[in-house]
Amino acid sequence: MNFLCRSRLPAILLVLLAGIIVYANTFQVPFVLDDETSIVNNAVIRSLENFYANSTGYEYLPNRYVAFWTFALNYHFGGLNVSGFHAVNLLIHLVGGLLVYTLLRLTFRTPYFREQVPGPGSKVQGLSPHSSLLAPHSFIPLFAALLFVVHPVQTQAVTYIVQRMTSLATMFYLLSVVLYVQARLRLESRVPSPESRDSKDQGPGDKDAEPQQLVPVLLLAASVVSAVLAMMTKPIAFTLPLAILLYEICFFRGAWKRRLFCLLPLLATLPIVPMTFIDIEGSGSDILSDPGDQLRAGSMSRLDYLFTQFRVIVTYLRLLVLPVNQNLDYDYPVYTTFFTPPVFLSFLLLTVLFALGVFLFWRTRWVGIDQVSQRSARNAQSSKRALDPTLRLIAFGIFWFFLALSIESSLVPIEDIIVEHRLYLPGFGAAVAFSTVFCMMGRKFDRPGSGKLLVLVAVLIVVVLGFATWQRNHVWGGAIRLWQDVVAKSPNKGRAHNNLGVSLEDAGRRPEAFKTLSRAIAVDPDYYKSYYNLADLYLISGQPDAALPLLQTAIRLRSDFTEAYVKLGAALMRGGHFREVTIFLEENIDRIGEQAEARFYLGSAYAFLGQREAALRELEVVSRLDAQLAGSLAGLLGMNSNHGISHGRK
């Protein structure tokens, strides 16, 4: 264990091996939920030209441009082969784990840890032989990286393909911090000592000063580039400059003029995320939510969302400490009053946790050797009573946790009240704080074997969490298995039953699909997609008249649900109600405007009614949208492909 903790290469290999093992059963996990809209049915990612030669890729979703570009690369090299998508997701996760390890290793090289004066009984610079395995500078980085990689709460950000947006943004986020710290350490190493300031002699090594001065600048530039990439991957990276400012305050010191020289380029990136909103139509909720709406609940006021988030954050903390009963789609209550016990008590708990961070930050304030030497003996002795400086990592982890959650768990309502992938970035802060607490507990024991025993406990924790991750990934292994798990944990959620019903139909289990979709409507009569999917089953089963009232209800519940208008046109056509087809689709022509299938039904209905001119008008529209459907409509009209219509080609 000493070898693993103190040697970088074995530690890195251990982190990589742990991640590969616990995610080895994910490479055949199918596309689910928003994977369908963002990847499977997304025409934008079908061509790299949309990201290189024109602005289609950017216009699709500006604040997730980089993420969709990686989906386009996946599609370019492997089509819709899920293994390729999962391989990239796992690679991103592993790189994130290595960045956690690297960042914490660098942290112990910062001026805060180099120059601190340990108080009585402190073991910052030397540990007892019995706890040598728990040396903070070696144990904390490795243990935190392993926790980050194997914790089961991270599965939704890694195994759920579309949530590459979260893991990729976090990777760039951590990379930006690592590069910034590297630049700052380079600059700190160039700060001359008092002796060198008094001496005017220049050594022969000064010839290399100019190239060495360029390295920090390049590192800072790379940090800014990584920050921009993070912000163009997901809006959670908006907090990145503030996280770097937090790190600067915690672990560096010096004149603020010099410190701002490093900070200002990163602080200048703050407008990037707000600027991407300019090109996006919709509310802040739509912007922050993931593409697609399968996990969206009803809208709520800002205060209701904030009150609910107090309780949600406590649930997040519980998942970090005890990751049981994980759920893809929580049936979570919305709280509308601050003084209801769950909300008020959650607020108190979070306040205490934040106050603990403030207390530890203050008590571990900077006590440098040069400061002590300038004080009287009594003042110096008093200054040494500060807490062990390593505890500042706990304060840093607490602050990071709250800062990373501030975008999605504050006053901006997002219709997904609670989702586990939001813990991916805050999980770094939690891993840092827990690893430090564990290390500090171990250093309280001086008896022989105590250090080895606590390291054994740490190994056991990693193994148990890794096994839980493997098991959770097994649940993700099949769509039916996944949604059966959700239904068991959220039995009153209509969309859980709905998605299970769709999965059963896809597997050819139609009788069960009928029963499950009917159950979805019974438990949640306001969820429009259940009506739509049940109607689709009736259409497939040759019962168009049974589908009509269901589709009408879906439209009443969600007037902008275009697919329901198209499907209702199909149901009327298959029922032989040609006049009703023309009336309904003409009345909703603004809704179906560029929907080739709906315009095909409209043209076909006109053809059956003998209104050839109207049918020809629709033929012109369909020929622009879908050549195959245009060919079918032309055949219905007794025409050849002399209008540029190609039969059998899309």
C-alpha positions in Angstrom: 0.0 0.0 0.0 2.9 2.4 0.7 4.1 1.6 -2.8 0.7 2.3 -4.3 0.2 5.5 -2.4 3.6 7.0 -2.9 4.4 6.0 -6.4 2.5 7.7 -9.2 2.5 5.1 -11.9 1.1 2.2 -9.7 -1.5 4.5 -8.3 -2.6 5.7 -11.8 -2.8 2.1 -13.0 -4.9 1.2 -9.9 -7.4 4.0 -10.6 -7.7 3.0 -14.3 -8.1 -0.7 -13.4 -10.8 0.0 -10.8 -12.8 2.1 -13.3 -12.5 -0.5 -16.1 -13.6 -3.4 -13.8 -16.7 -1.7 -12.4 -17.8 -0.4 -15.9 -16.9 -3.6 -17.8 -20.5 -4.6 -18.1 -21.8 -1.4 -19.7 -20.6 -1.7 -23.3 -23.9 -3.2 -24.4 -26.3 -1.0 -22.4 -28.9 0.2 -25.0 -29.9 3.8 -25.8 -32.6 5.0 -23.4 -34.6 8.1 -22.7 -33.0 11.2 -24.2 -30.5 9.1 -26.1 -33.3 8.6 -28.6 -33.8 12.3 -29.3 -30.2 13.5 -28.9 -28.5 10.6 -30.6 -30.6 7.9 -32.4 -33.1 10.3 -34.1 -30.8 13.4 -34.2 -30.1 14.2 -37.9 -27.6 16.9 -36.8 -25.0 14.3 -35.6 -25.2 12.2 -38.8 -22.7 14.5 -40.6 -19.5 16.1 -39.4 -20.2 18.8 -42.0 -22.7 20.2 -39.5 -19.9 20.9 -37.1 -17.2 21.9 -39.6 -18.6 23.4 -42.8 -21.7 25.0 -41.5 -23.2 26.2 -38.2 -26.0 23.6 -37.9 -24.2 21.8 -35.1 -23.8 25.1 -33.1 -27.3 26.3 -33.8 -28.8 23.0 -32.6 -27.7 23.7 -29.0 -24.9 26.3 -28.5 -24.2 25.5 -24.9 -23.7 21.8 -25.6 -21.9 22.1 -28.9 -18.8 20.2 -27.9 -20.8 17.3 -26.5 -22.8 16.9 -29.7 -19.6 17.2 -31.7 -18.3 14.1 -29.8 -21.6 12.3 -30.6 -21.1 13.2 -34.2 -17.5 11.7 -34.1 -18.9 8.6 -32.5 -21.5 8.3 -35.3 -18.9 9.0 -38.0 -16.6 6.2 -36.9 -19.1 3.6 -35.6 -22.6 4.5 -36.5 -25.1 3.7 -33.8 -23.0 1.0 -32.2 -23.5 1.5 -28.5 -20.2 0.0 -27.6 -18.3 2.9 -29.2 -20.4 5.4 -27.3 -19.8 3.6 -24.0 -16.1 3.3 -24.6 -15.8 7.1 -25.1 -17.9 7.7 -22.0 -15.7 5.4 -19.9 -12.5 7.0 -21.2 -13.8 10.4 -20.2 -14.6 9.1 -16.7 -11.2 7.5 -16.3 -9.5 10.7 -17.4 -11.6 12.6 -14.8 -10.5 10.2 -12.1 -6.8 10.8 -13.0 -7.4 14.5 -12.9 -8.8 14.2 -9.4 -5.6 12.3 -8.4 -3.3 14.9 -10.1 -5.1 17.9 -8.7 -4.8 16.7 -5.1 -1.2 15.7 -5.6 -0.5 19.2 -6.8 -2.4 20.7 -3.9 0.1 19.3 -1.4 2.8 21.2 -3.4 1.0 24.6 -3.0 2.5 27.3 -0.7 -0.2 26.7 1.8 1.1 23.2 2.6 4.8 23.9 2.0 5.0 26.9 4.3 2.5 25.9 7.1 3.8 25.6 10.7 2.2 22.5 12.3 0.8 22.9 15.8 1.5 20.7 18.8 0.8 17.1 18.1 0.3 17.9 14.4 1.6 15.3 12.0 1.7 17.3 8.8 5.4 16.9 8.3 5.9 13.6 10.0 3.7 10.6 10.9 4.1 8.0 13.5 5.4 4.7 12.2 2.1 3.1 13.0 0.1 5.3 10.6 2.7 5.9 7.8 0.2 4.4 5.3 -2.0 7.4 5.9 0.4 10.2 4.9 -2.0 12.9 3.6 0.0 13.9 0.6 -0.1 10.3 -0.8 -3.2 8.7 0.7 -5.8 11.4 0.1 -5.2 11.8 -3.7 -5.4 8.1 -4.3 -8.4 7.4 -2.0 -10.3 10.4 -3.4 -9.6 9.4 -7.0 -10.8 5.8 -6.3 -14.0 7.1 -4.6 -14.7 9.3 -7.6 -14.2 6.5 -10.1 -16.0 3.6 -8.4 -18.9 5.4 -6.5 -22.2 4.1 -7.8 -23.8 7.5 -7.8 -21.6 8.3 -10.8 -23.2 5.6 -13.0 -25.9 7.8 -14.4 -23.3 10.3 -15.7 -21.2 7.5 -17.3 -23.6 4.6 -18.3 -26.4 6.9 -19.5 -24.8 7.8 -22.9 -26.3 11.3 -23.4 -25.0 12.3 -19.9 -21.6 12.4 -21.5 -22.5 16.1 -21.4 -22.0 16.1 -17.6 -18.9 13.9 -17.5 -17.2 15.7 -20.4 -17.9 19.1 -19.0 -16.5 17.9 -15.6 -13.4 16.5 -17.3 -12.6 19.9 -19.0 -13.5 21.6 -15.7 -11.0 19.6 -13.7 -8.4 19.9 -16.5 -8.7 23.7 -16.4 -8.1 23.7 -12.7 -5.1 21.4 -13.0 -3.5 23.6 -15.7 -4.2 26.7 -13.6 -2.5 25.2 -10.5 0.4 24.0 -12.6 0.8 27.6 -13.9 0.6 29.1 -10.4 3.2 26.6 -9.0 5.5 27.6 -11.8 5.1 31.2 -11.0 5.6 30.5 -7.3 8.8 28.7 -8.0 10.1 31.9 -9.8 9.4 34.2 -6.9 12.8 35.1 -5.5 13.7 34.6 -1.9 14.8 37.6 0.3 18.4 36.5 -0.1 18.2 36.4 -3.9 16.5 39.8 -3.9 19.5 41.4 -2.1 22.0 39.8 -4.4 22.7 41.4 -7.8 24.7 38.5 -9.0 23.2 36.5 -11.8 24.0 32.9 -12.3 24.6 31.1 -15.6 21.1 29.5 -15.3 19.5 32.9 -16.0 19.9 32.3 -19.7 16.9 29.9 -19.4 14.7 32.5 -17.6 12.9 33.6 -20.7 11.7 30.2 -21.8 10.8 29.3 -18.2 8.7 32.5 -18.1 6.8 31.4 -21.1 5.7 28.1 -19.6 3.2 29.5 -17.0 1.7 31.7 -19.7 1.1 28.7 -22.0 -0.3 26.8 -19.1 -2.7 29.6 -18.3 -3.7 29.8 -21.9 -4.4 26.1 -22.0 -6.5 26.5 -18.8 -8.6 29.2 -20.5 -9.1 27.0 -23.6 -10.2 24.1 -21.4 -12.6 26.4 -19.5 -14.2 27.5 -22.8 -14.6 23.8 -23.9 -16.2 23.0 -20.6 -18.7 25.9 -21.0 -19.5 24.9 -24.5 -20.2 21.3 -23.3 -22.7 22.1 -20.5 -23.8 25.2 -18.6 -22.7 23.7 -15.2 -19.2 24.9 -16.1 -20.3 28.5 -15.5 -19.0 28.1 -11.9 -15.5 27.1 -13.1 -13.8 30.6 -12.7 -15.3 30.8 -9.3 -14.0 27.4 -8.4 -10.5 28.5 -9.4 -10.9 31.6 -7.4 -11.9 29.4 -4.4 -8.8 27.3 -5.0 -6.6 30.4 -5.2 -7.9 31.7 -1.9 -7.5 28.4 -0.1 -4.0 27.4 -1.2 -2.1 30.3 -2.6 -1.1 33.7 -1.3 0.8 36.8 -2.2 0.0 40.3 -3.6 -3.4 40.4 -5.3 -2.0 42.3 -8.2 0.0 39.3 -9.2 -2.7 36.8 -8.4 -5.3 38.7 -10.5 -2.9 38.5 -13.4 -3.6 34.8 -13.4 -7.2 34.9 -12.4 -8.5 37.6 -14.8 -8.2 35.5 -18.0 -10.4 32.8 -16.4 -12.8 35.3 -14.8 -13.2 36.8 -18.3 -14.9 33.5 -19.5 -17.9 34.0 -17.2 -20.0 35.7 -19.9 -19.6 32.7 -22.2 -22.5 30.6 -20.8 -25.0 33.6 -20.6 -24.0 34.6 -24.2 -24.9 31.1 -25.5 -28.5 31.7 -24.1 -29.0 34.5 -26.6 -29.3 32.1 -29.5 -31.6 29.7 -27.7 -35.3 30.3 -27.6 -37.1 29.2 -24.4 -36.9 29.7 -20.7 -34.0 29.2 -18.4 -35.6 25.8 -17.5 -35.4 24.7 -21.1 -31.8 25.8 -21.4 -30.6 24.1 -18.3 -32.6 20.9 -18.8 -31.2 18.1 -21.0 -32.5 17.8 -24.6 -35.7 15.9 -24.7 -38.4 16.0 -22.1 -38.8 12.4 -20.9 -37.7 13.2 -17.4 -39.5 16.6 -17.1 -42.1 17.3 -14.5 -44.5 20.2 -14.3 -43.2 23.8 -14.0 -43.0 25.4 -10.6 -42.2 28.8 -9.1 -38.6 29.7 -8.2 -39.3 29.6 -4.4 -41.0 26.2 -4.6 -38.0 24.9 -6.5 -35.6 26.4 -4.0 -37.5 24.9 -1.0 -37.6 21.5 -2.7 -33.9 21.7 -3.5 -33.0 22.0 0.2 -34.5 18.6 0.6 -33.0 17.3 -2.6 -29.5 18.3 -1.6 -29.9 16.3 1.6 -30.9 13.3 -0.5 -27.8 13.8 -2.6 -25.7 13.7 0.6 -27.5 10.5 1.6 -26.7 9.0 -1.8 -23.0 9.9 -1.4 -22.8 8.3 2.1 -25.3 5.4 1.6 -25.9 4.8 -2.2 -28.9 2.6 -1.9 -32.3 2.7 -3.7 -30.8 4.6 -6.7 -33.5 5.6 -9.2 -33.5 6.9 -12.7 -36.8 8.7 -12.2 -37.6 9.7 -8.6 -41.1 10.3 -7.5 -40.1 13.3 -5.5 -42.5 15.7 -3.7 -42.6 19.4 -4.4 -42.4 21.5 -1.3 -44.1 24.9 -1.3 -43.5 26.1 2.3 -40.2 26.8 3.9 -41.3 25.9 7.4 -42.6 22.4 6.6 -40.3 20.1 8.7 -38.5 18.3 5.8 -37.5 21.7 4.2 -36.7 23.5 7.4 -34.6 20.7 8.9 -32.8 20.2 5.6 -32.0 23.9 5.5 -30.6 23.7 9.1 -28.4 20.6 8.2 -27.0 22.3 5.1 -26.4 25.5 7.1 -24.5 23.5 9.7 -22.4 21.8 7.0 -21.6 25.1 5.3 -20.8 26.7 8.7 -18.4 23.8 9.4 -16.6 24.6 6.1 -16.3 28.3 7.2 -15.1 27.3 10.7 -12.4 24.9 9.3 -11.3 27.5 6.8 -10.9 30.1 9.5 -9.1 27.8 12.0 -6.7 26.6 9.4 -5.8 30.1 8.4 -2.3 30.7 7.1 0.5 30.4 9.7 3.7 30.6 7.9 7.2 30.1 9.2 8.3 33.6 8.3 5.3 35.0 10.3 6.2 33.0 13.4 9.8 34.1 13.3 8.7 37.8 13.5 6.5 37.3 16.6 7.3 37.1 20.2 7.7 33.6 21.7 4.3 33.8 23.4 2.5 34.9 20.2 4.3 32.3 18.2 3.2 29.6 20.7 -0.3 30.9 20.4 -0.3 30.9 16.7 0.7 27.2 16.6 -2.6 26.3 18.2 -4.4 26.4 14.8 -5.9 23.2 13.6 -3.9 20.8 11.4 -3.6 22.5 8.0 -4.7 19.4 6.2 -8.2 20.0 7.4 -8.5 22.9 5.0 -9.1 20.3 2.4 -12.4 19.5 4.2 -13.4 23.1 4.0 -12.4 23.2 0.3 -14.4 20.1 -0.4 -17.5 21.5 1.3 -17.3 24.8 -0.6 -16.7 23.0 -3.9 -19.8 20.7 -3.3 -22.1 23.7 -2.8 -20.6 25.7 -5.6 -20.9 22.9 -8.1 -24.6 22.4 -7.2 -25.4 26.1 -7.3 -26.4 26.1 -11.0 -28.9 23.3 -10.9 -30.1 23.4 -7.3 -30.9 27.0 -6.6 -33.4 29.6 -7.8 -33.5 28.6 -11.5 -36.4 26.1 -11.8 -35.5 23.0 -13.8 -38.3 20.6 -14.4 -36.1 17.6 -13.5 -36.3 18.1 -9.7 -33.7 15.5 -8.8 -31.4 13.5 -11.1 -28.3 11.6 -10.0 -25.9 12.8 -12.7 -26.0 16.3 -11.1 -23.8 14.8 -8.4 -20.9 14.0 -10.8 -19.1 17.4 -10.5 -20.0 18.0 -6.8 -18.8 14.4 -6.2 -15.2 15.6 -6.4 -15.7 17.9 -3.4 -17.4 15.1 -1.5 -14.5 12.7 -2.3 -11.9 15.2 -1.1 -13.7 16.0 2.1 -14.4 12.3 3.0 -10.8 11.2 2.1 -9.4 13.9 4.4 -11.8 13.0 7.2 -10.8 9.4 6.9 -7.1 10.2 6.8 -7.4 12.5 9.9 -9.3 9.8 11.8 -6.5 7.3 11.0 -3.8 9.6 12.3 -5.5 9.8 15.7 -4.4 6.3 16.4 -0.8 5.6 17.4 -1.1 1.9 18.3 0.7 -0.7 16.2 -1.3 -1.9 13.3 -3.9 0.9 13.5 -2.7 2.4 10.2 -2.8 -0.9 8.4 -6.3 -1.6 9.8 -7.7 1.7 8.6 -6.1 1.3 5.2 -7.8 -2.1 5.1 -11.1 -0.4 5.9 -10.4 2.1 3.0 -9.8 -0.9 0.7 -13.0 -2.5 1.8 -15.0 0.8 1.2 -13.6 0.9 -2.4 -14.5 -2.7 -3.0 -18.0 -2.4 -1.6 -18.7 0.7 -3.7 -17.2 -0.9 -6.8 -19.5 -3.9 -6.4 -22.5 -1.6 -5.9 -21.5 0.2 -9.1 -21.3 -3.1 -11.0 -24.7 -4.1 -9.7 -26.2 -0.7 -10.7 -24.7 -1.0 -14.2 -26.3 -4.5 -14.4 -29.7 -2.8 -13.9 -28.9 -0.5 -16.8 -28.1 -3.5 -19.0 -31.6 -3.8 -20.5 -34.4 -1.3 -21.1 -37.0 -3.6 -19.6 -34.9 -4.4 -16.5 -34.1 -0.7 -16.0 -37.8 0.5 -16.2 -39.0 -2.4 -14.0 -36.5 -1.1 -11.4 -38.0 2.4 -11.8 -41.6 1.2 -11.6 -40.8 -0.8 -8.4 -39.3 2.4 -6.8 -41.7 4.9 -8.3 -45.0 3.0 -8.7 -47.1 6.1 -9.0 -45.1 7.7 -11.8 -47.0 7.6 -15.1 -43.9 8.0 -17.3 -42.1 5.1 -15.6 -45.0 2.8 -16.6 -45.1 4.4 -20.0 -41.4 3.8 -20.7 -41.7 0.2 -19.5 -44.7 -0.3 -21.8 -42.7 1.1 -24.8 -39.8 -1.2 -23.9 -42.1 -4.2 -23.7 -43.5 -3.4 -27.1 -40.0 -3.1 -28.6 -39.3 -6.5 -27.2 -42.3 -8.0 -28.9 -44.3 -8.4 -25.7 -47.4 -6.6 -26.9 -50.1 -7.9 -24.4 -47.9 -6.8 -21.5 -47.3 -3.5 -23.2 -51.0 -2.9 -23.5 -51.5 -3.6 -19.9 -48.6 -1.5 -18.7 -49.5 1.5 -20.8 -53.1 1.3 -19.6 -51.7 1.3 -16.0 -49.6 4.4 -16.9 -52.8 6.3 -17.7 -54.5 5.0 -14.5 -51.7 6.2 -12.2 -51.1 9.5 -14.0 -54.0 10.7 -16.2 -52.1 13.9 -17.0 -49.0 12.3 -18.7 -49.7 12.8 -22.4 -47.1 10.4 -23.8 -49.0 7.4 -22.3 -52.0 8.2 -24.4 -49.8 8.6 -27.5 -48.0 5.3 -27.1 -51.1 3.3 -26.2 -52.8 4.8 -29.3 -49.7 3.7 -31.4 -50.2 0.2 -30.1 -53.9 0.3 -31.3 -52.8 1.5 -34.7 -50.2 -1.2 -35.0 -52.9 -3.7 -34.0 -55.3 -2.5 -36.7 -57.7 -0.6 -34.4 -57.5 3.0 -35.6 -60.8 4.0 -34.1 -59.7 3.0 -30.6 -56.6 5.2 -31.1 -58.5 8.4 -32.0 -59.8 9.4 -28.5 -56.4 8.7 -27.0 -54.6 10.9 -29.4 -57.2 13.7 -28.9 -56.5 13.5 -25.2 -52.8 13.7 -25.8 -53.2 16.8 -27.9 -55.5 18.4 -25.2 -52.8 17.7 -22.6 -49.9 18.9 -24.7 -51.0 21.2 -27.5 -47.5 21.5 -28.9 -46.9 17.7 -29.2 -46.5 17.6 -33.0 -46.1 13.8 -33.1 -49.7 13.4 -31.8 -51.1 15.5 -34.7 -49.2 13.3 -37.2 -50.4 10.1 -35.5 -54.0 11.4 -35.4 -53.8 12.0 -39.1 -52.6 8.5 -39.6 -55.4 7.1 -37.4 -58.0 9.0 -39.4 -56.5 7.8 -42.7 -56.5 4.2 -41.7 -60.1 4.5 -40.5 -61.1 5.8 -43.9 -62.1 9.2 -42.6 -60.6 11.1 -45.5 -62.8 14.3 -45.1 -61.8 14.4 -41.4 -58.2 14.1 -42.3 -58.2 17.2 -44.6 -60.2 19.2 -42.0 -58.0 18.3 -39.1 -54.6 18.7 -40.8 -55.6 21.9 -42.6 -56.7 23.4 -39.3 -53.4 22.5 -37.8 -51.2 23.2 -40.8 -48.9 25.5 -38.7 -48.3 22.6 -36.3 -47.4 20.0 -38.9 -45.7 22.5 -41.4 -42.6 20.5 -42.2 -43.7 17.0 -41.1 -43.4 14.9 -44.3 -45.6 12.1 -43.0 -48.5 14.4 -42.1 -48.3 16.2 -45.4 -48.3 12.8 -47.1 -51.6 11.9 -45.2 -53.1 15.2 -46.2 -52.2 14.7 -49.9 -53.4 11.1 -49.9 -56.7 12.1 -48.4 -57.2 14.8 -51.1 -56.3 12.1 -53.7 -59.0 9.7 -52.3 -61.5 12.5 -52.3 -60.7 13.3 -55.9 -59.3 16.8 -55.2 -56.3 16.4 -57.5 -55.1 20.0 -57.4 -54.9 20.0 -53.6 -53.1 16.6 -53.7 -50.6 17.9 -56.2 -49.9 20.9 -54.0 -49.1 18.5 -51.1 -47.0 16.4 -53.4 -44.7 19.4 -54.1 -44.3 19.9 -50.3 -43.6 16.2 -49.6 -41.1 15.9 -52.5 -39.0 18.5 -50.7 -39.1 16.6 -47.4 -39.1 12.9 -48.2 -38.5 11.4 -51.6 -39.8 8.0 -50.7 -43.1 9.3 -49.4 -43.4 11.6 -52.4 -43.0 8.6 -54.6 -45.8 6.8 -52.9 -48.1 9.8 -53.2 -47.2 10.2 -56.8 -48.0 6.6 -57.4 -51.4 7.1 -55.7 -52.0 9.9 -58.2 -51.0 7.7 -61.1 -47.9 9.7 -61.8 -44.3 8.8 -62.7 -41.2 10.3 -61.1 -41.2 13.1 -63.7 -41.3 15.7 -61.0 -37.8 14.8 -59.7 -39.3 12.2 -57.4 -37.1 9.1 -56.8 -39.0 6.0 -55.9 -37.2 4.0 -53.2 -34.5 6.5 -52.3 -34.5 8.7 -49.2 
